[in-house]
Amino acid sequence: MLKKKTLKFIRKSLIIVVLILISTSCNSLQDLSKNEITTGSIVFEGEGNNWKAVYTFDAERYQKYKGNYFTIINIGNEKTDLKDIYIELTSDTINMQGIVGDMDTKEFINEDGFQEITFVVGTVNENTYAEDKYKLLIKFNNKEDILTLEKKEDGE
């Protein structure tokens, strides 16, 4: 009788240990994919009520120029003077802020009829990962829009 109880206990213990090992292995694999530093190009996008934003990280361009392109598109109804646009970009490791009119920008009306503004940003994160997310606050004309930028999925 004691042998049966001992065998059942050992069997249950082994099953629990195996389940724990499987669970730990799966979590470790997920963590490894999150730690892959982007070595190529990756696009992060987000959209709010009045603005759309695109941050294009290109590792080679960053190594050469220490900056990458950031584009904001005014999808609202009113064109906004660059001096009236304040942005605050936040990631896990940095908070960048400034008035768009004080930056070196390219501004034009795109083919959809929206105001599009492109500028260069320096280091947003020390390393860039596909899983990164950025929060962008845009203040303009006594309003504000908050966008979350995430990796653009292929085919979008």
C-alpha positions as CSV (number, residue, x, y, z in Angstrom):
1,M,0.0,0.0,0.0
2,L,2.8,2.4,0.8
3,K,4.5,1.6,-2.4
4,K,1.4,2.6,-4.4
5,K,1.0,5.9,-2.6
6,T,4.7,6.6,-3.1
7,L,4.6,5.8,-6.8
8,K,1.5,8.0,-7.2
9,F,3.3,10.8,-5.4
10,I,6.4,10.4,-7.5
11,R,4.3,10.3,-10.7
12,K,2.4,13.5,-9.8
13,S,5.6,15.2,-8.8
14,L,7.2,14.3,-12.2
15,I,4.2,15.6,-14.1
16,I,4.3,18.9,-12.2
17,V,8.1,19.2,-12.8
18,V,7.6,18.5,-16.5
19,L,4.8,21.1,-16.8
20,I,7.0,23.7,-15.0
21,L,9.9,23.0,-17.3
22,I,7.7,23.3,-20.4
23,S,6.2,26.5,-19.1
24,T,9.6,28.0,-18.3
25,S,11.0,27.0,-21.7
26,C,8.1,28.7,-23.5
27,N,8.6,31.9,-21.6
28,S,12.3,31.8,-22.3
29,L,11.7,31.5,-26.0
30,Q,9.3,34.4,-25.9
31,D,11.9,36.5,-24.0
32,L,14.5,35.7,-26.6
33,S,12.4,37.0,-29.5
34,K,11.9,40.2,-27.5
35,N,15.6,40.7,-27.2
36,E,16.4,40.7,-30.9
37,I,17.9,44.1,-31.7
38,T,16.7,45.4,-35.0
39,T,19.6,45.4,-37.4
40,G,17.6,46.4,-40.5
41,S,14.7,48.7,-41.0
42,I,11.5,48.8,-39.1
43,V,8.4,51.1,-39.2
44,F,6.3,52.0,-36.2
45,E,2.9,53.6,-36.8
46,G,0.1,55.1,-34.7
47,E,-3.0,57.1,-35.2
48,G,-5.1,59.4,-33.1
49,N,-8.2,61.5,-33.7
50,N,-6.3,64.2,-35.6
51,W,-2.9,62.9,-36.3
52,K,-1.1,59.9,-37.7
53,A,2.6,59.3,-37.0
54,V,5.2,57.1,-38.6
55,Y,8.7,56.5,-37.1
56,T,11.1,54.7,-39.5
57,F,14.1,53.2,-37.7
58,D,16.9,52.2,-40.1
59,A,19.9,50.7,-38.2
60,E,22.4,51.6,-41.0
61,R,21.2,55.1,-41.3
62,Y,21.3,55.5,-37.6
63,Q,24.9,54.3,-37.4
64,K,25.9,56.7,-40.1
65,Y,23.9,59.8,-39.2
66,K,22.7,59.2,-35.6
67,G,19.2,59.9,-36.6
68,N,16.1,58.5,-38.3
69,Y,12.9,59.9,-39.9
70,F,9.7,60.8,-38.1
71,T,6.6,61.9,-39.9
72,I,3.4,63.3,-38.5
73,I,0.3,63.7,-40.7
74,N,-2.5,66.0,-39.8
75,I,-5.6,64.0,-40.6
76,G,-7.8,66.6,-38.9
77,N,-9.7,69.3,-40.7
78,E,-7.4,72.2,-40.0
79,K,-3.8,73.0,-41.1
80,T,-1.6,73.8,-38.2
81,D,1.3,76.2,-38.1
82,L,4.5,74.4,-37.2
83,K,5.2,76.8,-34.3
84,D,1.9,75.7,-32.8
85,I,2.7,72.0,-32.7
86,Y,4.3,70.7,-29.6
87,I,5.3,67.0,-29.5
88,E,6.5,64.7,-26.7
89,L,7.8,61.3,-27.6
90,T,8.2,58.8,-24.9
91,S,9.6,55.3,-24.9
92,D,10.8,52.9,-22.1
93,T,14.1,54.8,-21.9
94,I,13.7,58.3,-23.2
95,N,11.4,61.4,-23.2
96,M,11.9,63.8,-26.1
97,Q,10.0,67.0,-26.5
98,G,9.9,70.1,-28.5
99,I,8.1,72.5,-30.9
100,V,8.0,71.2,-34.4
101,G,8.6,74.7,-35.8
102,D,12.0,74.8,-34.0
103,M,13.1,71.6,-35.8
104,D,14.5,71.1,-39.3
105,T,11.4,69.9,-41.1
106,K,9.9,69.2,-44.5
107,E,6.3,70.2,-44.8
108,F,3.9,69.6,-47.7
109,I,0.3,68.6,-48.5
110,N,0.3,64.9,-49.4
111,E,-1.7,63.2,-52.2
112,D,-4.6,62.7,-49.8
113,G,-4.7,66.4,-49.1
114,F,-3.3,66.2,-45.6
115,Q,-0.6,68.3,-44.0
116,E,2.5,66.1,-43.7
117,I,5.6,67.0,-41.7
118,T,8.8,65.1,-41.6
119,F,11.8,65.6,-39.4
120,V,14.8,63.7,-38.0
121,V,15.0,62.4,-34.5
122,G,18.1,61.3,-32.7
123,T,18.4,58.4,-30.4
124,V,14.9,57.3,-29.3
125,N,16.2,54.1,-27.6
126,E,19.7,52.8,-27.1
127,N,18.6,49.6,-29.0
128,T,15.4,49.2,-31.1
129,Y,13.3,46.0,-30.9
130,A,10.3,45.0,-33.0
131,E,8.2,44.9,-29.8
132,D,9.0,48.5,-28.8
133,K,6.1,50.9,-28.4
134,Y,6.3,54.7,-28.4
135,K,3.8,57.2,-26.9
136,L,3.5,60.4,-28.9
137,L,1.6,63.4,-27.4
138,I,0.8,66.1,-29.9
139,K,-0.5,69.5,-28.7
140,F,-1.8,71.9,-31.3
141,N,-4.4,74.7,-31.5
142,N,-5.4,74.2,-27.8
143,K,-6.1,70.5,-28.4
144,E,-4.1,67.4,-27.9
145,D,-3.8,63.9,-29.4
146,I,-2.1,60.9,-27.9
147,L,-0.9,58.1,-30.2
148,T,0.7,54.8,-29.5
149,L,3.2,53.8,-32.2
150,E,3.8,50.1,-32.7
151,K,5.5,48.0,-35.3
152,K,3.7,48.1,-38.7
153,E,2.8,44.6,-39.6
154,D,3.9,43.3,-43.0
155,G,1.2,43.8,-45.6
156,E,-0.4,46.8,-43.9
